[in-house]
Each structure stands twice: as C-alpha cells, then as structure tokens.
Amino acid sequence: MGSLPAIPDSMVESLRSSEHLCVLTGAGVSAESGLRTFRDALTGMWAKYDPMSLATPEAFERDPDLVTRWYDFRVGEGGKHTPNPGHHALARLEEWMTARDRGFTLLTQNVDGFHQDAGSREVVELHGTIRTWRCARCSTGYTHSGRPFDAYPPRCERCPDGVLRPNVVWFGEMLPEEAIERAHDAIASCDVFISIGTSGVVQPASSFGEAAGARGAKVFEINLEPTPLTARADASIHAPSGLALPLLVDRVTA
Ligand SMILES: NC(=O)c1ccc[n+]([C@@H]2O[C@H](COP(=O)([O-])OP(=O)(O)OC[C@H]3O[C@@H](n4cnc5c(N)ncnc54)[C@H](O)[C@@H]3O)[C@@H](O)[C@H]2O)c1
C-alpha cells in the first residue's frame, strides 16, 4: 500500500481563512472514477484515434458519424462510473464554505457532470457538457438518454437534415459567454485559487492560476506531476486528487 500524501499546512490555513475560494478542475479529477484523460492512451476501438483530432468542428463537419459515436461512447462510459472521493470532498468543501457565508466557485473543464452528481452546486462548466446535445442546424436542445443512439449521426426531430452534436466546446470554438464571465468574476474576487488535475495547457483555463496569483490570491495545485503552474504555486501536492482532496478537506473542516 502506498503512503498518504503530505498536506502542506499553508494550504490548510489558507483554505480555512479564505473568504472566496476558486477551484479549477480538469480531467485528472475524474481519472480515479475510471474516465480517461485526453493524454492517456485510448483503448479498444478508439485506440487508433487522437481525441484532440475528434474534438473539433472540422472533424464533425468531415465525419459526423465518427465524432457522434465517440461522444456517445463517452456518455456511455460516464454512465458506467460514478464520482470518486475527490469530487465528494469538493462538494463537502463548498458546503462548509457556504455555511459560513464565504464565496466558492468551481470552474471545471470536465464535461462529464460528475461534480454535480457529487453534490457541487456552484459549478461553471467551461467546456460544456456531454449530457445535453443540440441540433447543429436549428439548435433544438436534447437531453441525452444515457443509452446509445439508434443510428449515427443522430438526427434532429424538428429539422430533417439537422445532425445532433454534444453541447461541448470544441478546439477552435468560443467558450460560453456566461461561463467565461463567471470565471473572470471568480478569478477577480478569489483570495485562494486551487488547480486540480489539469495539465494547464488548454487555454484559457491555463492562465487562470497565473491571473489569480498576479492579483494577490494564494495559488495551490494538486496533480500527479508538475505542470506549468507548479513554479508559480505557493504549494503543490503531487498525488492523486481522489486521495489528497479528502485528506485536505478533512483538515480544513475539522
Ligand atoms: N472527464 C472529462 O470530462 C474529460 C475527460 C478527458 C478530457 N477532457 C477534456 O480534456 C481537455 C484537456 O484538459 P485537462 O487539463 O482537463 O486534461 P488533460 O488530459 O490535459 O490533463 C490531465 C491532468 O490530470 C493529471 N492527473 C491525471 N490523473 C490524476 C489524478 N488521479 N489526480 C490528479 N491529477 C491527475 C495529469 O497529470 C494531467 O496533468 C479539456 O478540454 C477537457 O474538457 C474532459
């Protein structure tokens, strides 16, 4: 059995006294739920594809069958897994903060909906969600049933030529305006910022930690390995977030 990660006292103290905490999460937070990050090798029928090349409007335009199958597969994978102790610890931390009338914003790049499933309330989905889809032509919205579509690409019930796409933000697309505004508000008002399970290479989220730090917020990181934010952070925990977050939140809320 591995040893438990050390939780820096400075992190615990900063969180305990924070008036507005801003948390940014990435695919690493869901890794221990069994959902693969983009940088992990894919297995099975998807092994030969680069997910980065499937997550673009051009790929959807060129091959809607392939792209909608890939997202349908990801919805199916989500249905087979559940939030892990890291998601639950963040929901617990939010509850603790809000019970004390303090601000808490969770910015996520994840599209799996696991933070909400774990009970987080103030979640800003920067990259959208795979749980709802829309017609690429008329924008009619659909909630994914969780079961595979009958045919690919899935078609709109309202307009015969319309093809459905997930409500995610693809590379090259704009982030939802409301999400980006809420993110900027949180970064402008937080006194503590924590980046968790994100490689810090996808913009604009990769600049959030730097921006919060430049304004005077304490910056922390939890990741398996160092990232571009590590050198800027006041302290880092290099360990699985599903292990580190419950330990951290236990100490903050004790
Ligand atoms: N679950 C999801 O919703 C999901 C899954 C895959 C990719 N994505 C998308 O991937 C894009 C890439 O950005 P990203 O930074 O989120 O993901 P990423 O794949 O680029 O990076 C994942 C990061 O998590 C770290 N990590 C892996 N396992 C971890 C663990 N158990 N604990 C802590 N850290 C861990 C890795 O070291 C890496 O730095 C985003 O646009 C996001 O929307 C989302």
The ligand as an ORCA input file, in Angstrom:
! r2SCAN-3c Opt
* xyz 0 1
  N     -13.835     13.687    -17.659
  C     -13.929     14.652    -18.578
  O     -14.891     15.408    -18.631
  C     -12.789     14.794    -19.568
  C     -12.027     13.687    -19.916
  C     -10.996     13.849    -20.863
  C     -10.733     15.097    -21.404
  N     -11.493     16.181    -21.053
  C     -11.145     17.463    -21.692
  O      -9.716     17.473    -21.776
  C      -9.250     18.751    -22.118
  C      -7.801     18.830    -21.638
  O      -7.569     19.496    -20.429
  P      -7.343     18.870    -18.964
  O      -6.222     19.655    -18.382
  O      -8.647     18.804    -18.264
  O      -6.899     17.335    -19.133
  P      -5.539     16.712    -19.566
  O      -5.850     15.316    -20.042
  O      -4.768     17.610    -20.440
  O      -4.653     16.604    -18.221
  C      -5.000     15.806    -17.146
  C      -4.095     16.180    -15.992
  O      -4.540     15.473    -14.847
  C      -3.423     14.926    -14.179
  N      -3.934     13.739    -13.499
  C      -4.228     12.523    -14.044
  N      -4.745     11.726    -13.100
  C      -4.791     12.443    -11.952
  C      -5.231     12.158    -10.645
  N      -5.728     10.963    -10.308
  N      -5.131     13.132     -9.702
  C      -4.624     14.346    -10.011
  N      -4.196     14.680    -11.242
  C      -4.279     13.728    -12.201
  C      -2.385     14.654    -15.233
  O      -1.088     14.669    -14.656
  C      -2.616     15.834    -16.184
  O      -1.826     16.947    -15.796
  C     -10.267     19.669    -21.553
  O     -10.779     20.419    -22.609
  C     -11.409     18.751    -21.008
  O     -12.654     19.270    -21.396
  C     -12.518     16.044    -20.131
*
